[in-house]
Amino acid sequence: MARIDPLLAAARRLGASDLHLAAGAPPMMRVLGDLKRTDAPPIPEAELQSMLLEVLDPAQKAELEKRQSVDLAYAVPPTGRYRGNVFRARRGLNGVFRIIPLEIPTIESLGLPAKLKEFVGLAHGMVLITGPAGQGKTCTLAALLRLINETSAKHVLTIEDPIEYLHPRAQSLVNQRAVLRDTESFASALRAALREDPDVIMIGELRDPETISNAIRAAETGHLVFGTLMTTSAHKTIDRIIDAYPAGQQSQVRTMLSESLRAIVSQKLVRRADGKSLVVATEILIATPPVANLIREAKTFQIPSVLQTGRALGMHRLEESLRDLVKANVITAEGALEKANDARMLRELLGMRP
């Protein structure tokens, strides 16, 4: 048993989402969004370095030496899996480990809108799951892939860094590739994917223009592509993709994106009113023909208005989702306002004074 294992077990037992290990400091855990110190003594620099290096394989140690940080997946059978990042800081090696739930979640268990179930039945196109770091994007992707795996016979190819949830082969054939272990990069894995006969491609993160271009190309050529971006709203997601390219290419990218995009789900986690857990609030954009026109014509600033009028199609703004959660007494108005992209709009929806 590695020396870090008891700390990871304690973090899981206490319901933490992350375990933070810093040289010269006691272990800390993020619980319901707040970082809390434990009663354990500070870990000396040399001891922490030895503890963290113990869970790295030779390739990961080489990557750490080269780039001063490395991502990894760490398994402690039978208690669970963890996504880690080990990085060098002023006082030595530090580590952050995300606790991965034991069971692959479902749309229902995550409290996501049922509209998301429709996305797994699409024949082709691109569906993006977006939100700031730590807001449950990976869980949402896992739930979508679980639904595909349980209900249809498809070849599902995932490209992840690292692999978090392990999907069994049920109705579908699921092949999961880890960046650096199984493939050089997201972009190179996507290039190869087009020759590997997938029906569904899941990309852990659209990190660079080449990966984005390959994802759009895959969506255009008959594949259903799921991916994530760290953006806070639907229209900002589109702007982020377009802005990743030089000005001379943006018009072409707008056209390609308008034809391949099917939906954007932007999400944030909010503390429940009872303070015992987190609940997801969402913004959903469906790429209808009017939305596609706005993308082509560089009028994404009009998308929030489309979201407000597209509720019958399953669209809504984040503020509407937050309002509904407040009205249902699931979250507090104060908690909702902290997460809103447009606090003024949310105040109006809640009937509060500006």
C-alpha positions in Angstrom: 0.0 0.0 0.0 1.3 3.4 -1.0 1.7 6.0 1.8 -0.8 8.3 0.1 -3.6 5.7 0.1 -4.9 6.4 3.7 -5.1 10.1 2.9 -7.1 9.4 -0.2 -9.4 7.0 1.7 -10.0 9.6 4.3 -10.8 12.2 1.7 -13.4 9.9 0.1 -14.9 9.0 3.5 -15.3 12.7 4.4 -17.0 13.4 1.0 -14.2 15.6 -0.3 -13.9 16.3 -4.0 -10.1 16.9 -3.8 -7.1 16.2 -1.6 -4.4 18.9 -1.6 -0.8 18.0 -0.5 1.7 20.8 -0.1 5.3 20.6 1.2 5.4 21.9 4.8 1.6 22.1 5.2 -1.0 19.7 6.6 -3.2 17.8 4.1 -6.1 19.9 3.0 -9.5 18.8 1.5 -12.0 20.5 -0.6 -15.5 19.8 0.8 -18.6 21.3 -0.9 -16.4 23.8 -2.7 -14.5 25.0 0.4 -10.8 24.1 1.1 -10.4 22.9 4.7 -7.3 22.0 6.7 -7.1 18.6 8.4 -5.9 17.9 11.9 -2.9 15.9 10.5 0.6 17.3 11.0 2.4 19.2 8.2 4.2 16.9 5.7 7.9 17.7 5.4 9.2 18.5 1.9 11.4 15.4 1.5 8.6 13.1 2.8 6.0 14.5 0.5 8.3 14.2 -2.5 9.0 10.6 -1.7 5.2 10.0 -1.2 4.3 11.5 -4.6 7.1 9.9 -6.6 5.9 6.6 -5.2 2.7 6.7 -7.3 4.3 7.8 -10.6 5.5 5.3 -13.2 8.8 5.9 -15.1 7.1 7.7 -18.0 5.3 10.0 -15.6 8.5 10.7 -13.7 10.1 11.6 -17.0 7.2 13.9 -17.9 7.5 15.6 -14.5 11.2 16.1 -15.0 10.6 17.6 -18.4 7.6 19.8 -17.8 7.6 20.3 -14.0 4.1 18.9 -13.7 2.3 15.7 -14.7 -1.3 14.5 -14.9 -2.1 10.9 -13.8 -4.8 8.5 -12.9 -4.2 6.5 -9.7 -6.2 3.5 -8.7 -6.5 1.9 -5.3 -8.3 -1.4 -5.8 -11.0 -1.9 -4.7 -11.7 1.5 -3.1 -11.6 3.7 -6.2 -9.8 5.8 -8.7 -8.3 9.3 -8.5 -7.2 11.9 -11.0 -4.0 13.5 -9.9 -1.6 16.3 -10.8 1.9 16.4 -9.3 3.7 19.7 -9.8 6.8 21.5 -8.7 6.5 24.7 -6.6 8.8 26.9 -4.6 8.9 24.6 -1.6 9.1 21.3 -3.6 6.6 18.8 -5.1 2.9 19.3 -4.5 0.0 17.1 -5.4 -3.8 17.5 -6.0 -6.0 14.4 -6.3 -9.6 14.5 -7.5 -11.8 11.8 -6.0 -13.6 9.9 -8.7 -16.9 8.4 -7.6 -17.0 4.6 -7.4 -20.0 4.3 -9.8 -20.4 5.9 -13.2 -23.2 8.5 -12.7 -26.4 8.7 -14.7 -28.3 11.7 -16.0 -30.8 11.3 -13.3 -28.3 10.9 -10.4 -26.6 14.1 -11.4 -29.9 16.0 -11.6 -29.3 17.0 -15.2 -32.2 18.0 -17.5 -33.7 15.1 -19.4 -33.0 17.0 -22.6 -29.5 15.7 -22.5 -30.7 12.2 -23.2 -31.7 13.3 -26.7 -28.1 14.2 -27.5 -26.9 10.6 -27.4 -29.3 9.7 -30.2 -27.8 12.1 -32.6 -26.3 10.6 -35.8 -23.5 13.0 -36.0 -22.3 16.5 -35.0 -20.6 18.0 -31.9 -22.0 18.4 -28.4 -19.9 20.5 -26.0 -20.0 20.3 -22.2 -18.6 23.5 -20.7 -18.0 25.2 -17.4 -15.3 26.4 -15.1 -12.8 23.9 -13.6 -14.3 21.6 -11.0 -18.0 22.0 -12.1 -18.7 18.4 -13.0 -18.1 18.4 -16.7 -16.3 15.0 -16.6 -19.2 13.5 -14.6 -21.7 14.7 -17.3 -19.6 13.2 -20.1 -19.4 9.9 -18.2 -23.2 9.9 -17.7 -23.8 10.5 -21.4 -21.3 7.7 -22.4 -23.0 5.4 -19.9 -26.3 6.0 -21.5 -24.9 5.3 -25.0 -23.1 2.1 -23.7 -26.3 0.8 -22.1 -28.7 1.5 -24.9 -27.0 1.2 -28.3 -24.4 -0.9 -30.1 -21.7 1.6 -31.1 -18.0 1.9 -31.2 -17.1 4.6 -28.7 -13.6 6.0 -28.7 -12.5 8.3 -25.8 -9.4 10.4 -25.7 -8.6 11.5 -22.1 -5.8 13.0 -20.0 -5.9 11.0 -17.8 -8.7 8.3 -18.0 -11.0 8.8 -15.1 -14.1 6.6 -15.3 -13.5 3.1 -16.6 -16.4 2.2 -18.9 -17.2 -1.5 -19.2 -18.1 -3.0 -22.6 -21.9 -3.4 -22.4 -24.0 -2.8 -25.5 -21.2 -0.8 -27.1 -17.5 -1.4 -27.7 -15.7 1.3 -25.6 -12.0 2.0 -26.2 -10.4 4.5 -23.9 -7.1 6.1 -24.8 -4.9 8.1 -22.4 -2.8 11.0 -23.7 1.0 10.3 -23.4 0.3 6.6 -22.5 -1.7 5.5 -25.5 -1.3 8.5 -27.8 1.0 11.5 -28.2 -1.7 14.1 -27.9 -5.4 14.9 -28.3 -4.8 16.2 -31.8 -2.8 13.1 -33.0 -5.4 10.7 -31.4 -8.2 12.5 -33.2 -6.4 12.3 -36.6 -6.0 8.5 -36.0 -9.6 8.2 -34.8 -11.0 8.9 -38.3 -9.3 5.6 -39.4 -10.6 3.6 -36.4 -14.3 3.4 -37.4 -15.8 5.1 -34.3 -19.4 6.1 -34.1 -18.9 8.3 -31.0 -15.7 10.2 -30.1 -15.3 11.7 -26.6 -12.5 14.3 -26.2 -11.5 15.1 -22.6 -10.6 18.7 -23.5 -10.5 20.9 -26.6 -7.2 22.4 -25.7 -5.8 23.9 -28.9 -6.8 24.9 -32.5 -5.6 21.7 -34.0 -7.7 19.6 -31.6 -10.7 21.8 -32.2 -10.3 21.6 -36.0 -10.0 17.8 -35.9 -13.1 17.6 -33.6 -15.1 19.7 -36.0 -13.8 17.7 -39.0 -14.9 14.4 -37.2 -18.3 15.9 -36.6 -18.6 16.9 -40.2 -17.7 13.4 -41.5 -20.4 11.5 -39.8 -19.3 11.0 -36.2 -20.9 12.1 -32.9 -18.4 14.1 -31.0 -18.5 15.1 -27.3 -16.0 17.4 -25.8 -15.4 19.9 -23.0 -14.2 23.5 -22.7 -13.6 25.7 -19.7 -16.1 28.5 -20.5 -18.9 30.0 -18.5 -21.7 30.3 -21.0 -22.9 29.1 -24.4 -22.1 32.1 -26.5 -18.7 32.5 -24.8 -17.9 28.9 -25.8 -18.5 29.8 -29.4 -16.4 32.9 -29.1 -13.6 31.0 -27.4 -13.5 28.5 -30.3 -13.5 31.2 -33.0 -10.9 33.3 -31.1 -8.5 30.4 -31.0 -7.8 30.9 -34.7 -6.0 33.8 -36.6 -8.4 36.5 -37.9 -7.9 35.2 -41.5 -9.3 31.8 -40.7 -12.2 32.8 -38.4 -14.8 33.2 -41.1 -14.2 29.7 -42.3 -14.2 28.3 -38.8 -17.6 30.0 -38.1 -19.1 28.3 -41.2 -17.7 24.9 -40.1 -18.9 25.3 -36.5 -22.3 26.4 -37.6 -22.7 23.2 -39.6 -21.3 20.8 -37.1 -22.4 22.1 -33.7 -25.5 20.4 -32.2 -25.7 21.6 -28.6 -23.8 23.3 -25.8 -24.4 22.5 -22.2 -22.8 24.9 -19.7 -22.9 24.0 -16.1 -22.0 25.2 -12.6 -22.3 23.5 -9.2 -24.2 25.3 -6.4 -24.4 24.4 -2.7 -27.8 23.1 -1.7 -29.8 25.2 0.8 -29.2 22.5 3.5 -25.4 22.8 3.0 -25.1 19.0 2.6 -24.3 18.6 -1.1 -24.0 20.4 -4.4 -26.5 20.6 -7.2 -26.0 21.4 -10.9 -27.4 24.4 -12.7 -27.3 24.4 -16.4 -27.5 26.5 -19.6 -28.5 24.7 -22.7 -28.1 25.9 -26.3 -29.6 23.9 -29.2 -28.0 24.7 -32.5 -31.2 25.4 -34.4 -31.0 27.0 -37.9 -31.4 30.6 -36.4 -28.5 29.8 -34.0 -26.4 28.5 -36.9 -27.0 31.8 -38.8 -25.9 33.8 -35.8 -22.7 31.8 -35.6 -22.0 32.3 -39.3 -22.8 36.0 -39.2 -20.6 36.7 -36.1 -23.6 37.7 -34.0 -23.1 35.4 -31.0 -23.9 38.3 -28.7 -27.6 37.7 -29.7 -27.5 34.1 -28.5 -28.6 34.9 -24.9 -31.9 36.3 -26.4 -32.4 33.1 -28.3 -31.9 31.1 -25.2 -34.7 33.1 -23.4 -37.2 32.4 -26.3 -36.2 28.8 -27.0 -37.5 27.2 -23.8 -40.0 25.1 -25.8 -37.1 23.5 -27.6 -35.3 22.7 -24.4 -33.1 25.8 -24.2 -32.6 28.0 -21.2 -30.1 30.4 -19.7 -28.1 29.6 -16.6 -30.1 32.3 -14.7 -33.4 30.6 -15.5 -32.0 27.3 -14.1 -30.8 29.1 -11.0 -34.2 30.7 -10.6 -36.0 27.4 -10.8 -33.7 25.9 -8.2 -34.3 28.9 -5.8 -38.1 28.7 -6.4 -38.0 25.0 -5.5 -36.1 25.8 -2.3 -33.2 23.6 -3.5 -30.6 26.5 -3.3 -30.6 29.9 -1.7 -30.9 33.2 -3.6 -27.5 34.2 -2.2 -25.9 31.0 -3.5 -27.6 31.5 -6.9 -26.3 35.0 -7.2 -22.8 33.9 -6.5 -22.9 31.6 -9.6 -24.9 33.7 -12.0 -23.3 35.0 -15.2 -25.8 38.0 -15.1 -26.7 38.8 -11.5 -28.9 41.7 -12.5 -31.0 39.4 -14.7 -31.3 36.8 -11.9 -32.5 39.4 -9.5 -35.2 40.4 -11.9 -36.2 36.8 -12.4 -36.4 36.3 -8.6 -38.4 39.6 -8.1 -35.5 41.1 -6.1 -34.6 44.8 -6.0 -31.6 45.6 -8.2 
